């Protein structure tokens, strides 16, 4: 099939690679290069960089308000457009241009967790499972009918980073199946019941409040790992807590119960991975070799 691919972050790259191996990707659309790094030099998105390496034309319009951008999209005469974490709302003229419309790969079990941060929110809410939906796009935010869906359990200490990689691979596999079966799949409208929205992560959500229950803090820590990373201050240093598990023990909130086990408002948690300022992420045992914990955090 003649495919237009539209995506921006790392999550989208395996999907692009899978499509390029099986179909004719006639163009890639991605967000424009942004200033990044200490020098604030413009850096292309992960999808942009990978598409160029594959020898595929990359287009980076700020939006599709200009008629010339919409016309250039339609002139590709694509069979389908595949969209995954692109970062723009597409106007109806773009949605209607490919022969078979636009398909979106969404990392949740719709209608739960429509929106920007479905992986983070699923873990932070304590969901037992999540998954991938291949959806026919329409003008609303993740409201279109679903062509394929597949669920996967969320591990007790699984982080957003780990789940992100699993779901990305699932999406790549499932979009190939969807394109192979496109003529025979039956779109299923999303039910009105059970709609939730995965709002963008705010860095203000990242500070750890040890007075909260351990179960909530484990979900916060794992859900915000690796970015932006839940954090607390230890001896005046901001330390990111990157993975945690429920633990036995009781004490005053923030009390260190031994090792890197910390009492919470209810119950306790064990820190499994952490990252000190200016250092790489490490298992808790490695962190504690160079960091003395106070009696109470």
N, C-alpha and C positions, 0 to 999 in steps of 0.2 A: 504494500500500500504506500501511497505518497502521504507522508506524515509530517506535520509541523509539530515541533516539540517546544513547549513553553515551560521553563523552570529556572530556578536561580540557585538554591543552596546545595550543600553536599547531599541532602536527602534525595535530590532529583537526579544526581549523576548516574547511579546504577540503572535507572529507568532509561535515560538517554542511551547508555551503552547497550542495553538489551534491545532497544528499538533499532539502533543503528546496525546491529548484527543481523536483524531479521527483515527490516523494511527499508524503504528509501526515505531517509529523513531529509526533506528538501530545504529546510531552514530551521534554525533554533532562535527562539526569542528568549531574552533574559533581561534582568534588571541592568541598567547602565553601570559601568565601573564606578566604585565609590572610593573615597580616600580611606586608607587603612595603614596600620603599622605606625611606627614612630615618626617616619618621614611624611606620613599622610599622603603618600603617592596613590594615585588612582589604581585600584586593583580590580581586574575583572572577576565576576562571580565564578564559583566553582563550575557551574554549567557552561558559562562562556569559555573558560579556559579549556575544558574537556572537549567542547564542540570544535574549537579551533584545532586542537590536537588531532581530532578525527577528520579534519578537513571539511567541516560543515559550515556554511555561511551563518553568521550570527548577526541578529538585529536587536537593537536595544532602545526602542522608543520609550520616552518617558510615560506616554499613555497613548490611547488610540483616538484622541479627540480630533487629530488632523485627518482630513479626508485622504490625503496622500498615503498615510500609514495604513488606513483601512483598505485602500485600493491595492497597496502593495501586498498586503496579507491575502486578499482575495485572488490576486494575480498568480499566486503559487498553485492554484487549482489542486489543492490537497484533498485527499479522500477523508482525512480526519486530522484533528489537532488533539494532541495529548498534553494535558496541563497538570503540573504537579509543583506546588509551592512556588508559583510564579511571582506572586506579589502584586498583581494588578487585577482589578475588577474589569472584566471584558464586556464591551458594549454588544448589543444584540447583533449588530452588523458583522462583528467578528465571530460571534457564536454561530451565526448562520452560514458563514462563508464556506467551510469545508463540506464536501458532499455528505458526510455522515455526522457532521456537527463536531462538537468539542467534548472530549472525555476528560474527567478529572480523577486523579488518584488521591483519595483522602484517607488520612491515617486515623480513622476512628470507625466505630460501628454506627453509622448515621441512622437516626437523626441526633444521636448523642454526640456532643462535642463538635458541632459546626464551628468554623472559625479558625483563628490564627495559631493556637497552641494546643492541639488535641492530644499530643503525646504527654506533654507536661501535665495537663489537667487530668488525664485519666489516672496517672500515678498519684497525683496529689489528692485526688478524690477517693483513692483506695479501691478503684475498680478492679474486679477480679480478672477481667479480660478486656481486650480492645481488638483492633483488626484493621483491615483495609477494605474500602469500598471503591469500586469503579463506578463512577456516576456520570450520567449525561448532564452537561452543564446547561443551566438556564440563568436568567438575570439575577435571581436571588442568591444569597450567600450560602452555598453548599446545600441548596434546597432541591436539586434535581433528582430525577428517578435513578434508582440504583440498578446497574446491570449485573454486577458480581459483588459478593461480599464474602469475607473469610475472617474468622475470629482466631485469636491466639491468646493464651493465658499470660498474665503479667506475673513475673516471679516476685517472691516476697521482698527481695532486696534488689530487684532490677531497677536500674537507673534509666532516666530519659535517654541518655546517650546509647545505652545498650539496646533499649527497645527501638529507638530511632533506626539503628542499623538493621535490626530484624525486619521492621516494617518496610524499610526501603527495599530490601531484597524481595519481600512478599509482593510489593507493588510492581516491581519489575517483572516478576513472574506472571502476575495476574493480568497485567495490561497486554502481554503477548497472547494470553488465553482469550481475553476479551476481543482483541482484534481478529483472532482466528475464528471466533464464534459470533462475530458482530451481527451477521445477517439473521441469526437464529435466537439471540438473547432477547428476553422479554423485560423491558424496563419496569421496575416496581416502584410506584410512588412511595415516598417516605411517609410514614404515619405522622399525624399531628401530635400524638402523645409521645412524650419522652424527649422532646427537643431541649438540648442544652447548648450553651455557647462557650467556647474555649477562648476566653479573652487573652489578649497578648500578655506575656509575663512582664510584670513591673519589678524592677530591681528592689523596690521597697518591700517586696514579699520575701526577700532572701535572708533577712536577719533572724536568727534563731532566738526564740523566747522559751527558756527552759521551764517556765511555769505551765506551758501547754502540755497536754497528754503525750506520752511517748509515741503512741500510735500515729498521732497527727504529725509529730516532728519527723518520724521515719519517712512518712509520705512526702513531707516538705523537702527533706534532704535528698531523697532519691529522685523526686520529681524535678528538682532544680539542678540536677547534676548531668552534665558538667557545666552548663551555663544557665543562669548567671552564677550558680553555686551558692548554696546556703552557707552562712558564716556566723561565727561568734568571735568575740575578742578573748584572747588568752595572753595574759601578761602584757597587755597593750598591743598585741599583734593580731591583725585580722587573719583568722585561719578559716579556710573553706572546708566544710565537712561534706564530702562527696558521696559517701555511701554509709548507710546505717542499717541496723537490724534491731528488732525488739530484744530486750535483755531482762533477766530477773534482777531483783533488787529494789530497794526503796531508800529514799532519803529526801533531804530538802532539794527543791528544784535547783539544778546546776551542780549539785554535789558530786564529786568524782568518787565513784564506788570501788575503784581499782582498775588498773589498765586504762582503757579509754571508754569505760562504761560510765554513763552519766545519768543521775536521777532526774526525773522530769516531774511535772505537776501531778501526773499519774503514771506510775511505772518507771521504767528506765530503758535506755537504749545503749547499744554498743556501736561506737564509731568504727567502721571497717576501713575506710579510705579517707584521706584528708590531704590538704595542700597548704603549706605555709607560704607566706609572702615571698615572691621571687623564686620559688622552688617548684619542682614538678609534682604532680599528684603521686602519692605514695600510700602503701598499706599503713594502717595505724601503727603497727609495731615499728616500722621504719621511722615514722614521724616522731614517735616517743623517744627514739634514741637521741634526738637533738632538742627535744622540747619537754620541759618539766611542767607538769600540770599542777595548778594550785589545788587546794582542797575543794574549792568551789569555783565554777566558771561564771 
